[in-house]
Amino acid sequence: MAYEVEMKGITKAFGNGVVANDDVSIHLNRGEILAIVGENGAGKSTLMKVLYGLHRPTAGEIRVKGKACSFRNPSDAMAAGIGMVQQHFMLFEEMTVAENIVFKNEIHSGPFMNMKKTFERVQELSDRYQLKIDPRARIADCPVGLRQRVEILKILYQDARIIIFDEPSAVLTPLEVEALLETMKNLAGSGRSIILITHKLNEVMAVADRVYVMRRGKVVAERLTRDTDEEELAFLMVGRQIAGRQIPSVQQGEPLLEVRGLRLNLEGREVLHGIDLHVDAGEIVGIAGVSGNGQSQLISCITGLLPACAGQVLVKGEDVTNRPVRQIRDAGLAHIPEDRYQWGCASEAALEENTLMSRQDEAPFCKRGMMDYKRVRKHAVGLIRDFDVKASSPGQKMRELSGGNAQKLILARELNLDAEVLICAEPTRGVDVGAMEAIHDRLLKKRSEGAAILLISSELTEIMSLSDRIYVIFEGNIRGEFRRDSMDDKHLGLLMLGGTVDHE
């Protein structure tokens, strides 16, 4: 009996000398959920892009149901029944959610697109898979979490027989993840075959039948999930044990970031309703909330990306409300944004140029209006080494890095600013367990040096493990505040969904 998919001896080498996949062979059975895990840069996403027709393999063969296939593009892969929910969204900003989902498979009445039936079909799909969206919303107005749901629904709408999920839960809440994993099980139960790329080993153990571990472009292990555990998989991924962490107490100082009565209107609708919060020196403060409840807009107001209609933002006592981004950064605020490619970097620029953003006209990198490229490169080499960014050279383009390595470079740049206030949104989105441990250590070191860190993460466990205090946000309102010694995931989850908690 032929495998649903078989990849034999796949090698993918890029023009810069990087071999992302080195003689990789895997197979997928019908109705199976197969996980592929590994560190950032291990070659997982590249392998799936080869399967989906986004990359042509340098060597090797792909077979679907025993038949040799050559995919020139994703349309060829879709014609063979393969769909891919990618880690980085491929959506049209000015189109509606529904239009994105049905793109190239529109519902027509005569020569025109039937919008009524389109919205109804997308709403029915949304309800069936418990992925809540507004079919009429514009993608440009959707936060990251909602965009992820649109990507998933787009593939489900195309009724692919083989579905690749590349970090699908990276921006989902615990309840949404639970529903997504249940959806995967249902899809597999109906005869579809699933490939899951994830760094979350608990998801692998919860849903996968079998797992491949990749390291440095090769498959280094294959396990049935019933015969392994998270600890062994983590060891196979990084080649060492992942240590537990005890977070030491740090004496908090004066408030370095204050938000007072912050309000925001977008298209005639108030989305932030008088937000009050503060972050003190030597403190990590988390914001917990289901994606789409105002946390993205709050960060945009604080960092100068959106103008608040009322209220104040103070950095080290200085009012920076509605100032340009550069002035706010100069006041002592660094920002790791939730969307690394839209806000965090210039994807077509070199790594060395990306490490310099907002410092390009400062000494020692610039003298008399001329860039000192030798010093710039030395600076980039140091950050790449210190943060273990897997790259071929400082001249490599940012878009050529894996998502996790791009994240590490952005983190390296922002921490190197020595700013006393750090806005940290989804800092470990799409990174592996080893890199996550390293990023957490860096944030805790920053905290111990007296910095004030505002942490936004869709990973409730991350917020609970790192934060000294947590604010819960729901529909643009702060609904509760917890200190480390009073945190409870059930109470937090209830407030995140709009419920109430009796603190007595």
Protein Blocks (a to p, Z undefined) as FASTA:
>chain_A
ZZfbdcehiacddfkopafbghiacdddehiacdddddehilmmmmmmmmnopaccfbdc
ddeehiacddfbfklmmmnopacddfbdcddfkbcfklmmmgoiaccehjbccfklmmmm
mmmmmmmnopacdfkbcfklpcfklmmmmmmmmmmmnopabdcdehkllmccfklmmmmm
mmmmmmmmnopacddddfblklmmmmpmbdcddeehiafbdcdfklgcfklmmmmmnopa
cdddddddddddddfbdcehiacdeehiafbghiacdddehiacdddddehihpmmmmmm
mnopaccfbdcddeehiacehiafklmmmnopacddfblmlmmpcfkbcfklmmmgoplm
ccfkbgghiacfklmmmmmmmmmmmnopacfbfkbcfklpcfklmmmmmmmmmmmnopab
dcdehklgoiafklmmmmmmmmmmmmmnopacddddfblklmmmmpmbdcddeehiafbd
cdfklgcfklmmmmmnopacdfZZ
